[in-house]
Amino acid sequence: MREYRLNDFRGIDSLTLTETPIPIQGPSEVLVKIHAVSLQHRDLIVAKGAYPKPLKPGVVPVSDMAGEIVAIGNDVTNFSVGERVCANFAMPGFTFGDLGAKIDGVLTEYKVFPADPERIVKFPEHLTYREAATLPCAGLTAYAALFGPVPVKRGDTVLIQGTSGVSILALQFAHAVGAIAIITSSSEDKLKTAQTLGARHCINYSTTPKWDEEVLKITKGKGADIVIDIGGASTLLQSINACAFGGWVKLVGTIDATDLNSLPLQTIFKNACLQGVVMGGVERFIEMNKVIEEVKLRPYIDPKQFSFEEAVEAFRYMNSHSHVGKVVIQVSRD
C-alpha cells in the first residue's frame, strides 16, 4: 500500500509518498480501507513543525478520514466488515489530537484501529465518504460552537467569520435549525457560495472593514446572538461589538495578535459570554451525527478535487486560503 510520511518538518515539501505492506489487524483491532481524508489548518502546522504537542519523526500526517472496515480481529464484536467509519480526532486525554502528530495519521490507503468506540465512529448512511471525512474536526468544532452550552435555536442570529471548513459547516448547521446566518469574507465569489448554502446576509470585510457596525445595522442595533470568531485577537473586539447583549462569542481560531487592553471593559458592557471551543469527545460526535441524520445535512466540499497522488497539491491549495469549505483528498481509486 501507499502512504505519505513527514520525514522532517520543513513544510509541505516534506511530504513523501512511500510504499509499505498492508498492516494486519490484531485480535482486538479492525483494518480500515481509507476512502477519503480532509485537511485542516492543523495539518499545515504539523508539516511546518510548529505543532504545540510532540511530533513523531516520520509520522503519517492528517487526522480526518472516512473509510470502510475490511477486516476485523477474532475478538471484535462491536464492529463488522463493511461498516463505514470516521476516525475520532483524539483519544481521551489528547485535547489537541494525537492522530497525525504523536501517532501515525490517516494519509494512507489502509490503517489499523483499535475496535474502540472512542477511536472510530460510524457516520450517517446518507453521506458519501468524501462528505463524512469533513466531520471529525471541522464538523465537530462547528457543532460544539453552536450547540453548547446554550444551543442555537430557530430565529437566532449567528455571525460567522470566514468561509473555511469550520465556518461553512457552522453556516450549514445554523441554516438547518432555522437560525439567521450572517457571514463575512474578503471574496465576493466566496460570499456568493455562502449565500447558496443559506447565508441571509453577507459582508465583505475588505470593502466594509467596520463589519461589526454593519452587523448592528442589519440586526437593527440588537447584534448577533452567537458570534463564531476565527480571528482571535485580531477580530475579538469587533466580535464583541457585533454581539448582542448577553450573547455568546465562540473562539474557534486565532490568526494574529493585537492590543486587547479594552477587552475586559467591552465584555462587561455587552454582558458577553466568551467561550473557547474544543471539539469534545465521542459522545458529542455521536450526538452531532444524529442531528446530521435528522436534517440530512451534506457538508459542503470545495469543488477543486484532489487524488491521493495529488496530496502535496492539496496541501498547497489549503495553504493558499483559496478554498471554500473543506479540502478533501480522494484516497481510494474506487
Secondary structure, DSSP 4 states (H G I P E B T S, - for coil): -EEEEESS-SSGGGEEEEE-PPP---TTEEEEEEEEEE--HHHHHHHTT--SS---TTB----EEEEEEEEE-TT--S--TT-EEEE-S--TT-TT--BTTTB--S-BSEEEEES-TTTEEE--TTS-HHHHTTIIIIIHHHHHHHHSSS---TT-EEEEE-SBHHHHHHHHHHHHTT-EEEEEES-HHHHHHHHHTT-SEEEETTT-S-HHHHHHHHTTT--EEEEEE-SGGGTHHHHHHHEEEEEEEEE---------TTHHHHHHHHT-EEEE-----HHHHHHHHHHHHHHT----B-S--EEGGGHHHHHHHHHTT--SBB-EEE-S--
